[in-house]
Amino acid sequence: MKDNLLQASSEPLLNYFNNIIPLNAEETQLVTEFFKSRLYRKKQYVLQENDVCNQFNFVVRGCLRMYKIDEKGNTHILQFASENWWLSDIGSFHQKKPSELCIDALEDTMILQISYENLIRLYISAPKFDRIFRVLIEDSFVTLQNRLLQNISSTAEDRYLSFLKTYSHLSNRLSQTQIASFLGITPEFLSKLKAKLLKEKS
């Protein structure tokens, strides 16, 4: 029963890998061997500040957020991750240093995780995964670069419209406070912005 559950939860991850480079039977077996499934309840931490990020996380279902709380207690959300997205503090994971970030579950969330040690074993066992994870890291870097560029060169309205495009599947699953935190604006300003856009549309 447990094996069947793991097999079922591995399917989205296998599909993700196969869309980058098709896997053979042996490589598929390595994925089910090295990745472990885990369920996080809503509000449960996947990673807490000052802990080392020991797992690379693939979301099967549910939603995670990665964020930083500043000295004034304000929350700054860097990234959301829902179905078929990855979310980890890559710097902490690869450099084995304490993370400055937190990751928690916004909903009950099923994740497939691989440890650093098992990721290295996966690379050695099947070099194809070295290429797959290089693509994955490059895509993540491009996403973060675009987000940084957007934050320094776009208006709040443009950032909100871009958010709706990128996270259209999540906009109804996130609170206004969470969306505002991601955009770097207050919930009150987001409310005014939404009212303005609604008025322009009508």
Backbone torsions as a table, in degrees:
resi	resn	phi	psi	omega
1	MET	NA	-45.8	179.5
2	LYS	-63.9	-41.0	179.6
3	ASP	-63.2	-39.6	179.1
4	ASN	-63.5	-39.5	179.0
5	LEU	-63.8	-44.1	179.7
6	LEU	-65.0	-40.9	179.7
7	GLN	-60.7	-43.3	-179.4
8	ALA	-64.4	-40.7	-177.4
9	SER	-76.6	-16.8	178.8
10	SER	-79.4	-18.0	-173.4
11	GLU	-58.6	-46.1	178.5
12	PRO	-60.3	-36.1	179.2
13	LEU	-68.1	-43.3	178.3
14	LEU	-62.5	-40.7	177.2
15	ASN	-61.7	-39.9	179.5
16	TYR	-60.7	-49.2	-179.6
17	PHE	-63.6	-44.0	-177.3
18	ASN	-63.1	-26.2	177.2
19	ASN	-73.5	-20.6	176.8
20	ILE	-90.0	-57.5	175.7
21	ILE	-143.3	123.8	-179.6
22	PRO	-57.1	137.9	-179.9
23	LEU	-99.0	147.8	171.8
24	ASN	-89.9	-179.9	-175.9
25	ALA	-61.2	-39.9	-178.8
26	GLU	-66.8	-40.9	179.6
27	GLU	-68.2	-36.4	176.2
28	THR	-62.4	-40.5	178.8
29	GLN	-64.0	-37.8	178.9
30	LEU	-61.8	-38.0	179.4
31	VAL	-63.1	-47.3	-179.6
32	THR	-68.8	-22.8	179.0
33	GLU	-80.5	-41.7	-172.0
34	PHE	-91.9	-26.8	179.0
35	PHE	-90.2	135.1	179.9
36	LYS	-115.7	136.3	179.7
37	SER	-87.6	147.6	177.6
38	ARG	-151.6	139.3	178.5
39	LEU	-101.9	127.0	174.9
40	TYR	-108.7	129.2	176.7
41	ARG	-75.8	159.0	178.8
42	LYS	-53.3	132.8	179.9
43	LYS	78.3	-3.6	179.5
44	GLN	-76.1	139.4	179.2
45	TYR	-75.6	136.0	167.5
46	VAL	-93.6	-34.3	178.5
47	LEU	-147.9	134.7	175.6
48	GLN	-112.2	149.3	178.5
49	GLU	-52.7	140.3	-179.8
50	ASN	79.3	-5.5	171.1
51	ASP	-90.1	153.4	174.5
52	VAL	-81.6	133.8	177.6
53	CYS	-75.0	105.3	-174.6
54	ASN	-98.5	-3.8	-174.7
55	GLN	-130.6	142.0	170.0
56	PHE	-97.0	125.5	-166.9
57	ASN	-112.3	129.0	174.3
58	PHE	-115.7	125.4	-176.2
59	VAL	-85.6	120.0	176.5
60	VAL	-85.6	-46.9	174.2
61	ARG	-154.0	152.0	-176.9
62	GLY	103.2	-160.5	-175.8
63	CYS	-153.1	136.3	175.9
64	LEU	-116.7	160.0	168.9
65	ARG	-133.0	147.8	173.6
66	MET	-116.0	130.7	-171.7
67	TYR	-152.2	168.1	177.6
68	LYS	-127.9	135.3	173.7
69	ILE	-103.2	122.7	-176.7
70	ASP	-82.7	-179.4	-174.9
71	GLU	-63.8	-22.6	178.9
72	LYS	-89.5	0.9	179.6
73	GLY	87.1	8.4	178.3
74	ASN	-81.3	141.0	-180.0
75	THR	-96.7	129.6	178.4
76	HIS	-119.3	109.0	-177.4
77	ILE	-86.1	123.4	179.2
78	LEU	-86.2	-38.3	-172.5
79	GLN	-158.9	145.1	168.1
80	PHE	-106.6	153.6	174.7
81	ALA	-143.3	120.1	175.4
82	SER	-115.6	-154.8	-172.9
83	GLU	-51.7	129.7	176.6
84	ASN	70.7	20.6	174.6
85	TRP	-111.6	158.6	177.1
86	TRP	-107.3	148.0	175.7
87	LEU	-153.5	117.0	176.9
88	SER	-156.3	156.7	169.5
89	ASP	-82.1	96.6	-171.3
90	ILE	-62.4	-38.4	-180.0
91	GLY	-62.8	-46.7	179.3
92	SER	-66.0	-39.2	-178.5
93	PHE	-63.1	-46.5	-174.9
94	HIS	-84.4	-31.0	-176.7
95	GLN	-98.3	-2.3	178.1
96	LYS	55.5	39.2	179.3
97	LYS	-112.8	154.4	179.8
98	PRO	-57.6	138.4	-179.1
99	SER	-80.1	146.5	172.1
100	GLU	-93.8	2.0	-172.7
101	LEU	-117.0	163.0	173.0
102	CYS	-120.0	148.5	170.8
103	ILE	-128.9	128.0	174.6
104	ASP	-138.9	169.1	-176.5
105	ALA	-92.4	127.7	176.1
106	LEU	-87.0	-16.9	176.0
107	GLU	-141.7	168.5	168.2
108	ASP	-57.2	125.6	-168.0
109	THR	-133.5	128.1	175.4
110	MET	-95.7	127.3	-177.0
111	ILE	-125.2	146.7	166.7
112	LEU	-106.0	126.8	-173.6
113	GLN	-121.5	146.2	172.1
114	ILE	-131.4	134.7	179.3
115	SER	-78.2	164.0	178.5
116	TYR	-59.1	-44.3	-177.8
117	GLU	-62.7	-42.7	179.6
118	ASN	-71.9	-29.4	176.6
119	LEU	-65.0	-42.0	177.5
120	ILE	-63.7	-41.0	177.4
121	ARG	-62.3	-38.1	178.8
122	LEU	-64.0	-43.2	177.8
123	TYR	-58.8	-44.3	-176.9
124	ILE	-69.1	-39.9	-177.4
125	SER	-70.0	-35.7	-177.8
126	ALA	-147.6	96.3	-177.0
127	PRO	-54.6	-19.6	178.5
128	LYS	-55.7	-34.1	-178.4
129	PHE	-70.7	-25.6	174.2
130	ASP	-60.8	-41.6	178.8
131	ARG	-70.5	-41.6	-179.4
132	ILE	-60.9	-46.5	-177.8
133	PHE	-72.7	-25.1	173.9
134	ARG	-65.3	-44.1	176.7
135	VAL	-60.3	-43.3	-178.3
136	LEU	-61.7	-45.9	-179.5
137	ILE	-66.4	-39.9	178.6
138	GLU	-62.4	-43.2	178.6
139	ASP	-62.1	-41.2	179.6
140	SER	-64.1	-40.5	179.2
141	PHE	-63.8	-43.2	179.5
142	VAL	-62.2	-42.9	179.4
143	THR	-60.8	-46.5	-179.5
144	LEU	-66.8	-37.4	177.9
145	GLN	-63.1	-43.9	178.9
146	ASN	-63.9	-38.3	179.8
147	ARG	-66.9	-40.3	177.9
148	LEU	-64.0	-45.0	179.5
149	LEU	-61.5	-41.0	179.9
150	GLN	-64.1	-40.4	-177.6
151	ASN	-66.0	-30.0	-177.2
152	ILE	-97.2	-8.2	-174.5
153	SER	-131.4	-1.9	-176.0
154	SER	-117.0	156.6	174.8
155	THR	-77.0	164.5	177.0
156	ALA	-59.8	-37.1	179.1
157	GLU	-63.5	-44.6	178.9
158	ASP	-63.4	-39.5	179.5
159	ARG	-64.7	-38.7	179.8
160	TYR	-67.0	-44.2	179.5
161	LEU	-63.3	-38.3	177.3
162	SER	-66.5	-38.4	177.0
163	PHE	-59.9	-45.9	-179.2
164	LEU	-61.2	-33.8	179.7
165	LYS	-73.6	-45.5	-176.7
166	THR	-73.7	-39.4	-174.6
167	TYR	-115.3	38.5	-177.5
168	SER	-57.5	-33.2	-178.7
169	HIS	-74.9	-10.7	-175.0
170	LEU	-112.0	-14.8	-170.1
171	SER	-57.7	-31.5	178.8
172	ASN	-88.8	-5.7	-179.6
173	ARG	-100.4	-9.6	-177.5
174	LEU	-107.9	148.8	177.0
175	SER	-77.6	161.9	177.9
176	GLN	-61.8	-36.5	178.4
177	THR	-62.9	-41.5	-180.0
178	GLN	-67.1	-42.2	178.7
179	ILE	-64.7	-43.6	179.8
180	ALA	-61.8	-40.5	178.9
181	SER	-62.1	-39.7	178.4
182	PHE	-65.5	-38.0	-176.9
183	LEU	-82.2	-12.7	-179.5
184	GLY	78.6	29.5	178.1
185	ILE	-131.0	171.0	178.9
186	THR	-83.3	156.7	176.3
187	PRO	-59.2	-34.5	-179.8
188	GLU	-65.0	-42.6	179.6
189	PHE	-66.6	-37.6	178.1
190	LEU	-63.1	-39.4	179.4
191	SER	-62.0	-42.9	178.4
192	LYS	-65.3	-38.7	-179.9
193	LEU	-64.2	-43.0	179.2
194	LYS	-64.9	-39.4	179.1
195	ALA	-64.1	-40.1	179.4
196	LYS	-64.0	-45.0	-179.2
197	LEU	-66.2	-37.4	179.5
198	LEU	-66.0	-39.3	179.9
199	LYS	-66.6	-41.0	179.6
200	GLU	-65.7	-31.7	-177.3
201	LYS	-76.4	-28.9	-175.4
202	SER	-82.8	NA	NA
